[in-house]
């Protein structure tokens, strides 16, 4: 699962309040090549929605839980079908719980000290958040002394800089509204979402080539 996420290079960050809406979005971006979706636990009824879509898509689209702040939420999300767990912060208990269930943990960190603490605790990928104020050069600088750590920049990743993040050494990126655009969803422009997803995948591939 983790290898597939890194190979693809893009995790879509989605906040939608119904399984029907999430299904349409998942179908659209999967057609564009983005098959990994972080569904945030701050969404009302998140666990119920997560359960429905994981049953609907099986292995065609891989859903994870996002904004997981504690071990209790992590366990509930995993039991609902989450295949990976993402957090904006570093909570050792969440990492321990994920390791126990053999589910990839992606805690949030920012400084080199926090990043190494997360890695030493058993993180599979460290979410560098918020990355919008630092950009690709920060990822490159952190990886210079820590080349063995898998980093996923989140915050400020756009179509015009995703290639730069890949060239800087990011294992993958997390992308929210610049991919899962609210106006496109509201207008039912699924082809537009597919096009954006395809653009991000092409950007990742260009950055790695």
PANUKOL-74007 format. One record per atom (N, C-alpha, C): residue in three letters; x, z, y. Coordinates in steps of 0.02 Angstrom, whole numbers, padded with zeros to 5 digits, always signed. Example, Ala and Ser with C-alpha at 12.3 -4.5 7.8 and 13.67 -1.06 7.14 Angstrom:
2
ala+00660+00390-00284/ala+00615+00390-00225/ala+00660+00390-00165/ser+00642+00354-00112/ser+00684+00357-00053/ser+00645+00394+00002/
This chain:
209
unk+00041+00000-00060/unk+00000+00000+00000/unk+00043+00000+00063/unk+00092+00045+00065/unk+00136+00050+00123/unk+00175-00014+00132/unk+00199-00043+00077/unk+00237-00106+00081/unk+00194-00161+00111/unk+00131-00164+00090/unk+00086-00215+00117/unk+00075-00207+00192/unk+00069-00145+00214/unk+00059-00131+00285/unk+00120-00154+00325/unk+00179-00137+00301/unk+00240-00155+00336/unk+00250-00231+00334/unk+00236-00262+00277/unk+00244-00334+00272/unk+00197-00370+00321/unk+00136-00346+00327/unk+00088-00376+00373/unk+00109-00362+00445/unk+00128-00300+00459/unk+00156-00284+00524/unk+00107-00260+00577/unk+00042-00265+00563/unk-00009-00247+00613/unk-00062-00202+00582/unk-00075-00146+00615/unk-00131-00103+00597/unk-00179-00103+00656/unk-00241-00124+00644/unk-00292-00124+00696/unk-00321-00054+00703/unk-00327-00030+00765/unk-00356+00035+00779/unk-00427+00025+00804/unk-00475+00051+00766/unk-00546+00034+00778/unk-00587+00097+00789/unk-00630+00095+00840/unk-00679+00147+00854/unk-00748+00115+00858/unk-00787+00119+00805/unk-00854+00090+00804/unk-00900+00140+00770/unk-00963+00143+00792/unk-01007+00195+00767/unk-01055+00174+00712/unk-01045+00116+00681/unk-01088+00096+00626/unk-01048+00056+00575/unk-01067+00063+00512/unk-01032+00026+00459/unk-01044-00049+00466/unk-01102-00068+00494/unk-01117-00139+00503/unk-01069-00171+00554/unk-01059-00136+00610/unk-01013-00162+00661/unk-00942-00165+00634/unk-00922-00113+00599/unk-00854-00111+00571/unk-00844-00165+00519/unk-00896-00179+00480/unk-00893-00232+00430/unk-00881-00300+00462/unk-00919-00314+00516/unk-00910-00378+00550/unk-00841-00385+00580/unk-00817-00332+00611/unk-00749-00333+00641/unk-00697-00342+00586/unk-00704-00305+00532/unk-00655-00309+00478/unk-00652-00380+00449/unk-00710-00410+00439/unk-00712-00478+00413/unk-00676-00527+00460/unk-00689-00517+00525/unk-00661-00564+00574/unk-00585-00558+00579/unk-00559-00497+00583/unk-00487-00490+00592/unk-00450-00502+00526/unk-00482-00487+00470/unk-00450-00502+00405/unk-00441-00577+00396/unk-00488-00616+00422/unk-00482-00688+00419/unk-00421-00712+00459/unk-00404-00673+00510/unk-00345-00689+00550/unk-00281-00660+00523/unk-00285-00622+00468/unk-00226-00596+00435/unk-00214-00522+00441/unk-00256-00487+00481/unk-00248-00415+00490/unk-00293-00379+00440/unk-00263-00350+00388/unk-00302-00320+00334/unk-00297-00244+00332/unk-00262-00215+00379/unk-00254-00142+00381/unk-00288-00115+00445/unk-00336-00070+00434/unk-00376-00045+00490/unk-00375+00031+00491/unk-00355+00058+00548/unk-00358+00130+00560/unk-00425+00145+00593/unk-00468+00181+00559/unk-00534+00199+00585/unk-00532+00271+00609/unk-00544+00281+00674/unk-00532+00347+00703/unk-00585+00398+00686/unk-00563+00458+00671/unk-00608+00512+00651/unk-00646+00542+00711/unk-00631+00520+00772/unk-00669+00543+00830/unk-00736+00506+00836/unk-00745+00455+00794/unk-00808+00418+00794/unk-00864+00459+00762/unk-00923+00463+00793/unk-00979+00500+00762/unk-00995+00472+00693/unk-01003+00517+00644/unk-01018+00496+00576/unk-00962+00457+00542/unk-00901+00471+00562/unk-00843+00431+00539/unk-00836+00431+00463/unk-00844+00488+00432/unk-00833+00492+00359/unk-00884+00450+00321/unk-00945+00451+00343/unk-00997+00411+00311/unk-00983+00336+00318/unk-00964+00316+00379/unk-00948+00246+00391/unk-00887+00225+00350/unk-00837+00268+00347/unk-00776+00253+00309/unk-00793+00244+00235/unk-00835+00287+00209/unk-00855+00281+00139/unk-00889+00215+00123/unk-00932+00193+00169/unk-00969+00131+00158/unk-00924+00070+00159/unk-00878+00068+00208/unk-00837+00007+00214/unk-00783+00004+00160/unk-00757+00061+00138/unk-00707+00059+00084/unk-00739+00035+00019/unk-00801+00054+00009/unk-00837+00030-00051/unk-00852-00044-00045/unk-00868-00066+00015/unk-00887-00136+00027/unk-00827-00183+00018/unk-00768-00164+00042/unk-00711-00210+00044/unk-00663-00202-00014/unk-00661-00144-00046/unk-00613-00134-00100/unk-00542-00143-00076/unk-00504-00186-00110/unk-00434-00197-00091/unk-00425-00255-00042/unk-00481-00287-00022/unk-00475-00344+00023/unk-00455-00322+00094/unk-00481-00265+00116/unk-00462-00235+00180/unk-00446-00162+00166/unk-00389-00138+00191/unk-00367-00070+00178/unk-00383-00026+00240/unk-00425+00024+00229/unk-00445+00069+00284/unk-00408+00135+00280/unk-00386+00157+00339/unk-00355+00223+00345/unk-00393+00264+00396/unk-00378+00328+00399/unk-00410+00372+00447/unk-00363+00385+00505/unk-00389+00381+00565/unk-00348+00394+00624/unk-00371+00455+00662/unk-00328+00479+00708/unk-00341+00539+00747/unk-00356+00598+00701/unk-00317+00605+00649/unk-00325+00660+00601/unk-00281+00719+00625/unk-00313+00771+00649/unk-00276+00826+00682/unk-00262+00885+00636/unk-00295+00888+00578/unk-00285+00945+00534/unk-00292+00924+00461/unk-00268+00968+00417/unk-00268+00952+00345/unk-00338+00946+00316/unk-00385+00985+00343/unk-00453+00982+00318/unk-00484+00913+00330/unk-00472+00886+00389/unk-00497+00818+00404/unk-00461+00766+00362/unk-00397+00775+00352/unk-00359+00728+00310/unk-00387+00726+00239/unk-00400+00783+00211/unk-00427+00785+00142/unk-00496+00753+00139/unk-00539+00769+00188/unk-00606+00740+00188/unk-00603+00664+00195/unk-00558+00640+00237/unk-00551+00568+00246/unk-00525+00534+00183/unk-00477+00564+00150/unk-00450+00536+00088/unk-00504+00533+00034/unk-00543+00587+00029/unk-00597+00588-00021/unk-00651+00536-00004/unk-00658+00519+00061/unk-00706+00469+00082/unk-00681+00398+00070/unk-00615+00392+00056/unk-00588+00326+00040/unk-00529+00304+00082/unk-00507+00345+00129/unk-00450+00325+00171/unk-00388+00315+00129/unk-00352+00260+00141/unk-00292+00244+00101/unk-00228+00262+00138/unk-00233+00280+00202/unk-00177+00306+00240/unk-00205+00350+00296/unk-00163+00393+00323/unk-00186+00442+00373/unk-00139+00439+00433/unk-00170+00434+00493/unk-00132+00427+00555/unk-00152+00483+00603/unk-00104+00508+00640/unk-00117+00561+00689/unk-00080+00547+00753/unk-00105+00571+00810/unk-00069+00562+00873/unk-00015+00615+00882/unk-00017+00666+00839/unk+00029+00723+00845/unk+00063+00737+00778/unk+00105+00788+00779/unk+00142+00807+00719/unk+00115+00874+00693/unk+00079+00872+00638/unk+00054+00932+00605/unk+00082+00933+00534/unk+00129+00977+00519/unk+00160+00979+00453/unk+00110+00984+00396/unk+00055+01020+00407/unk+00005+01029+00353/unk-00029+00964+00334/unk-00038+00920+00384/unk-00068+00854+00370/unk-00021+00813+00326/unk+00044+00814+00342/unk+00093+00776+00302/unk+00095+00803+00230/unk+00096+00869+00223/unk+00097+00900+00157/unk+00037+00879+00116/unk-00022+00880+00147/unk-00084+00862+00113/unk-00081+00789+00090/unk-00057+00745+00134/unk-00052+00674+00116/unk-00003+00662+00059/unk+00054+00696+00063/unk+00103+00691+00009/unk+00074+00714-00058/unk+00034+00766-00056/unk+00003+00793-00116/unk-00043+00741-00149/unk-00078+00702-00107/unk-00125+00652-00133/unk-00093+00582-00139/unk-00028+00578-00125/unk+00009+00514-00127/unk-00023+00462-00081/unk-00043+00485-00022/unk-00071+00442+00030/unk-00022+00439+00088/unk-00002+00379+00110/unk+00046+00374+00166/unk+00024+00413+00228/unk+00071+00451+00255/unk+00059+00490+00316/unk+00096+00458+00374/unk+00059+00451+00431/unk+00088+00421+00491/unk+00076+00468+00550/unk+00115+00522+00555/unk+00106+00569+00611/unk+00134+00540+00675/unk+00109+00567+00731/unk+00133+00544+00796/unk+00192+00586+00820/unk+00239+00553+00853/unk+00297+00587+00883/unk+00323+00542+00938/unk+00366+00569+00980/unk+00392+00529+01035/unk+00468+00534+01043/unk+00494+00594+01045/unk+00566+00602+01055/unk+00603+00595+00989/unk+00668+00582+00991/unk+00707+00579+00929/unk+00702+00643+00888/unk+00700+00700+00921/unk+00694+00763+00884/unk+00628+00767+00846/unk+00573+00749+00880/unk+00507+00749+00847/unk+00504+00698+00791/unk+00533+00640+00804/unk+00532+00587+00753/unk+00569+00609+00690/unk+00627+00639+00698/unk+00665+00662+00640/unk+00630+00720+00605/unk+00598+00763+00643/unk+00560+00818+00613/unk+00505+00790+00569/unk+00469+00741+00595/unk+00415+00710+00556/unk+00442+00677+00493/unk+00498+00642+00499/unk+00528+00607+00442/unk+00552+00657+00389/unk+00584+00711+00411/unk+00608+00762+00365/unk+00551+00798+00329/unk+00493+00801+00361/unk+00435+00834+00331/unk+00400+00790+00280/unk+00419+00725+00278/unk+00391+00681+00227/unk+00347+00625+00254/unk+00350+00611+00319/unk+00312+00556+00346/unk+00335+00490+00315/unk+00288+00445+00302/unk+00305+00380+00275/unk+00322+00330+00330/unk+00287+00336+00386/unk+00300+00298+00447/unk+00287+00346+00504/unk+00327+00344+00556/unk+00316+00386+00615/unk+00285+00344+00670/unk+00226+00365+00692/unk+00191+00332+00747/unk+00223+00354+00813/unk+00253+00308+00848/unk+00284+00325+00913/unk+00231+00316+00967/unk+00207+00373+00993/unk+00150+00373+01037/unk+00156+00426+01091/unk+00138+00408+01153/unk+00118+00341+01177/unk+00180+00300+01195/unk+00180+00237+01173/unk+00239+00195+01183/unk+00234+00151+01245/unk+00176+00152+01277/unk+00163+00107+01334/unk+00212+00118+01391/unk+00234+00180+01402/unk+00278+00195+01458/unk+00352+00180+01443/unk+00367+00161+01380/unk+00437+00153+01360/unk+00454+00082+01337/unk+00410+00051+01299/unk+00420-00018+01279/unk+00468-00028+01222/unk+00481-00091+01204/unk+00523-00108+01147/unk+00594-00080+01151/unk+00621-00076+01211/unk+00690-00052+01218/unk+00697+00020+01192/unk+00644+00059+01199/unk+00647+00128+01175/unk+00651+00130+01099/unk+00612+00088+01066/unk+00614+00084+00993/unk+00685+00064+00970/unk+00714+00015+01003/unk+00781-00008+00986/unk+00832+00048+00995/unk+00824+00086+01050/unk+00871+00140+01064/unk+00866+00196+01013/unk+00806+00214+00993/unk+00796+00267+00943/unk+00823+00247+00875/unk+00812+00184+00857/unk+00833+00161+00791/unk+00909+00152+00785/unk+00943+00147+00842/unk+01016+00138+00839/unk+01050+00194+00799/unk+01034+00259+00813/unk+01063+00313+00772/unk+01020+00332+00712/unk+00958+00305+00709/unk+00911+00324+00655/unk+00884+00262+00620/unk+00927+00219+00595/unk+00903+00155+00567/unk+00861+00161+00504/unk+00864+00219+00471/unk+00828+00228+00408/unk+00755+00248+00418/unk+00736+00263+00480/unk+00668+00288+00493/unk+00622+00229+00508/unk+00562+00230+00479/unk+00512+00178+00493/unk+00470+00200+00553/unk+00470+00159+00605/unk+00434+00175+00666/unk+00378+00125+00678/unk+00321+00151+00702/unk+00263+00110+00720/unk+00243+00125+00792/unk+00265+00084+00839/unk+00244+00095+00908/unk+00169+00085+00917/unk+00138+00130+00955/unk+00067+00126+00969/unk+00056+00142+01043/unk+00013+00104+01075/unk+00000+00113+01146/unk+00037+00060+01185/unk+00000+00013+01215/unk+00032-00039+01254/unk+00059-00098+01215/unk+00042-00103+01151/unk+00063-00162+01111/unk+00014-00218+01125/unk+00040-00274+01150/unk-00002-00330+01170/unk+00024-00394+01136/unk-00016-00447+01143/unk+00005-00511+01115/unk+00072-00535+01144/unk+00084-00519+01207/unk+00145-00545+01239/unk+00207-00502+01227/unk+00199-00445+01193/unk+00260-00405+01180/unk+00268-00384+01106/unk+00221-00404+01063/unk+00226-00384+00993/unk+00289-00412+00961/unk+00309-00472+00980/unk+00371-00501+00952/unk+00431-00460+00972/unk+00431-00435+01034/unk+00487-00395+01058/unk+00492-00329+01020/unk+00435-00299+01003/unk+00435-00238+00963/unk+00464-00251+00894/unk+00448-00308+00865/unk+00475-00325+00800/unk+00551-00336+00803/unk+00573-00370+00855/unk+00645-00382+00864/unk+00682-00316+00875/unk+00647-00268+00904/unk+00678-00202+00916/unk+00684-00161+00852/unk+00649-00182+00800/unk+00656-00148+00735/unk+00595-00110+00712/unk+00538-00117+00746/unk+00478-00082+00724/unk+00458-00103+00654/unk+00437-00055+00613/unk+00414-00070+00545/unk+00346-00105+00548/unk+00304-00083+00594/unk+00239-00113+00606/unk+00215-00087+00673/unk+00158-00111+00697/unk+00130-00088+00760/unk+00057-00069+00751/unk+00034-00023+00792/unk-00037-00007+00795/unk-00066-00037+00858/unk-00122-00074+00850/unk-00152-00111+00906/unk-00226-00094+00913/unk-00245-00072+00972/unk-00315-00055+00984/unk-00353-00109+01021/unk-00370-00096+01084/unk-00415-00140+01121/unk-00388-00210+01134/unk-00322-00218+01133/unk-00294-00284+01144/unk-00308-00330+01084/unk-00327-00302+01029/unk-00349-00341+00970/unk-00424-00333+00961/unk-00447-00272+00952/unk-00518-00259+00940/unk-00552-00251+01008/unk-00564-00307+01040/unk-00589-00309+01108/unk-00663-00295+01112/unk-00683-00247+01154/unk-00753-00225+01159/unk-00799-00282+01182/unk-00775-00323+01229/unk-00817-00378+01254/unk-00830-00429+01200/unk-00779-00445+01160/unk-00788-00493+01106/unk-00838-00466+01054/unk-00832-00401+01039/unk-00877-00370+00991/unk-00949-00370+01017/unk-00957-00350+01081/unk-01023-00347+01111/unk-01056-00416+01112/unk-01015-00467+01121/unk-01041-00535+01124/unk-01046-00569+01056/unk-01025-00533+01004/unk-01027-00562+00937/unk-00979-00620+00928/unk-00925-00620+00967/unk-00876-00674+00963/unk-00826-00659+00908/unk-00847-00669+00846/unk-00805-00652+00789/unk-00748-00701+00783/unk-00760-00764+00803/unk-00705-00813+00801/unk-00650-00793+00850/unk-00671-00764+00907/unk-00622-00741+00956/unk-00579-00685+00928/unk-00610-00640+00890/unk-00572-00585+00858/unk-00523-00613+00806/unk-00547-00661+00768/unk-00503-00693+00718/unk-00443-00724+00752/unk-00455-00758+00808/unk-00400-00791+00844/unk-00350-00739+00870/unk-00374-00683+00895/unk-00329-00631+00919/unk-00287-00602+00862/unk-00321-00589+00806/unk-00285-00563+00747/unk-00230-00611+00725/unk-00247-00675+00724/unk-00198-00726+00703/unk-00140-00727+00752/unk-00155-00718+00816/unk-00102-00717+00867/unk-00054-00660+00857/unk-00080-00601+00840/unk-00036-00543+00827/unk+00007-00554+00766/unk-00023-00582+00713/unk+00016-00595+00652/unk+00071-00645+00666/unk+00055-00697+00704/unk+00106-00747+00722/unk+00161-00715+00764/unk+00142-00669+00809/unk+00191-00635+00850/unk+00239-00592+00809/unk+00211-00558+00759/unk+00252-00518+00714/unk+00302-00562+00677/unk+00277-00618+00651/unk+00320-00662+00613/unk+00375-00693+00656/unk+00356-00709+00719/unk+00406-00738+00765/unk+00460-00687+00781/unk+00440-00624+00789/unk+00488-00572+00805/unk+00536-00557+00748/unk+00513-00569+00688/unk+00554-00555+00629/unk+00598-00614+00608/unk+00582-00673+00633/unk+00619-00732+00612/unk+00685-00740+00649/
